[in-house]
């Protein structure tokens, strides 16, 4: 049975004729977004680090046109392969792939954690935008949605590295919107709060658990379904948000108001 989240804002054929890249499409928000785009007529280029998860997505894709590309978007070669698979025209990009940082506070950050989180959460988004923007500018049309986070606007939602990376995503989004809005390209971000996904986020720091645990136990709204985030993302990709550019949409159940 379809849930209210499944049906929120659904419009059949809203993306017919559009090609949209979705990263991290094998699970969670990315999977829900890919399936929704397919159901609304888009040709979806689905990227994920797991070939198995992509195979499962393909089995659920129905009659929609789905191209699965397994790879690590933190690597330039895999970004190149993804864009090549999309073909000459990319109308939309959903930069969803991301990883957590085990809630490490600043004094406990390792170089490995810092560099890995920034490669996946920030550098991959920049590289994909850099790759698709020339074609979007040439066409005079493009829609980009970057997945930020509650942690991108405040402390208390993650460790330092993850929070810094999501602040950077918001900076990338706003700057891209400024430069390319006049060229017909809209670039926005969605900032989720708690969502039911497969991203594991254990506390590896006793101090972080002591400091953040009480905050998270008392202030976080109930986790959202991935389909609810997909509705927000698809709204920004669509022509139902024609005057929205450079925005950060807080799709967090009101967490940012607390």
Phi, psi and omega in degrees: 000137179288141176266168177300323179295323179300323190264353187302115176070011185297132176224113181299135175070016181297331183245020179302132180085359181257141173253126184231128173271133175233120177265158185061037189276358185280346183200169171056224183299318181297317179297313181298322180291316179300315181294321179293316178301317177300316182293339179258015168101358183284153163271121188249127172260105188260121180249139176202153179287343183253115176295327180295317179293323177295321178298319178294322177297317180299324179293336181262001190278351179062224183269002181290159181270107182239131174243113180268134180229109179277134179172175182252108185289356174280355179253131182301320181299322180285328173298316179300317180295323180295314181294323177298318180296331181290331182095188189289339184238121173241116182271330183216152179222128173245105179274089187253334185303136180194160177226160179266181185232016180061022175060033181285130174284169191306314185292347183251006180289133171264156176301323181298314179296313181303310185292321180293313181298318180290326177298314183283314189278332186241304185298320179298321179295316178300314183296320179291319176297317179301324182286322187266340185298319180303318178293321178296317179297318179299321180280343184072022183205133174188147179228122180237132174234118177260136179272115176263227181184159166309325180291349178276353181238354185202165168271171176092003181246356183189185170283176185295317185295312180299316179300316179297320181294322181283330169299320179296321178301318179295321176297316176302317183296309183295318180294319178297319178299318180297313185288323192248356175305315179295347180263006179093010182251123174258134180230119181227170178233149170247131180247097179287156165264227177286132181224145177283093179230180180265010178285119179273137183224069179286152172277114176261004180236125178297322180293320178297318179298320180292321185279317186267332184308307180299324179297313184289330181287337187250343188243341187281126173296170178302140181302140178279156171282146178306327180297331178291323176290323178300323178297318178295316182297313183293329175298316180291330177286338190269176176273011172278354179234054191294336184252018183255116181210132181076017183268155171245107182274114179280100179255073194225015180066018179093005182303322184292349179273350185273000000 
